Amino acid sequence: MRVFSGIRPSGDLHLGNYLGAIRQWLQLQEKEECLFCIVDLHAITTPYEPKKLQEQIKKTAIAYLAAGLNPEKSVIFIQSKIPEHTELAWILGTITPLGDLKRMTQFKEKSKKYPKAINAGLLNYPILMAADILLYLAEIVPVGRDQEQHVELAREIARKFNLRFGKTFPEPKALINEKAEKIMSLQEPTKKMSKTDNHLSFLGLFDSEDLIKEKIFRAVTDSGSQIAFDPKRKPGLSNLLNIYSIFSDLPIKKVEEKFRGKGYFDFKKSLANLLIEKLKPFRQKQKEYAKRTVFIEEILEKGRKKAQLISQQTMTLVRKKIGLSI
Ligand code: AQP
């Protein structure tokens, strides 16, 4: 089976990106044909600094490797290096109903977050994402819950295209890790953790020990003192308990038992120490890869070549099917 997924180089990767998406990528690369992309064209749909984008793209490539992606097993590449993404997006846009785009939750949320920057690219984001997936005839798309709606739309678009022009694309499916489907913000625990929010609200995969401690101790928790999982009444604490459970490999019930009779301070201290220990290898690898610029560039170029082969084949077929070439 072919797998495709990507991350916007819009900031430093956080626990949500890692647990919701990358952890699944690591398992998939062992058994499936995987393509993992740095989706820079998606990153420019929200306000950004051109001078910082290049840096952020490199940092994301380093983060992919430091988090465990193996370039011998996965194709790692930059979206904008493959012009077929935008060509296919244009074509798919002509069969995508406008109403479907306007009802997308991410479009509504990002429009609220950036009221002065509601651009057509933001609205068309899901079409480009459909193109990203369909260009590689991918069947599986490992993502967090927030991206499920977009994958559903990609599926609808594939179905529509196949009906209109004859079977061309598989209908892709989202693969979601139920336990980590939505890691919540440390500051506003009813919202998902996001890289572009205040830095205290997300835990970066490569945050220093001091920063981890600071962010965990300042994480919003709820009134009361009992360590109990109750996402409705105690969203802040429940999010932290979930993170503890994932990193300790203990079921949530066992974590509750471990901290029975103890207060928030003890729990947060233990969680900070657990995260410091578990994220240490990532920090070390990130430092090592950051020094190997040429190696990173070679990996991205190798990835580009492999991705280009597939994308060109798909576009030759698509152009023919829709009547653009003889
Ligand atoms: N909080 C989260 N919990 C679980 N999964 C998450 N993902 C993102 N946040 C969480 C998953 O990570 C992958 C990459 O996401 P993205 O960067 O392409 O877009 P995003 O969903 O918009 O991520 P952010 O961090 O919120 O970025 P900004 O702030 O730039 O919008 C996706 O699979 C996503 O589901």
Boltz pocket constraint, residues with backbone or C-beta under 6 A from the ligand:
constraints:
  - pocket:
      binder: B
      contacts: [[A, 6], [A, 7], [A, 8], [A, 9], [A, 10], [A, 11], [A, 15], [A, 16], [A, 17], [A, 18], [A, 19], [A, 20], [A, 21], [A, 142], [A, 143], [A, 144], [A, 145], [A, 146], [A, 147], [A, 180], [A, 181], [A, 182], [A, 183], [A, 184], [A, 192], [A, 193], [A, 194], [A, 195], [A, 196], [A, 197]]
      max_distance: 6.0
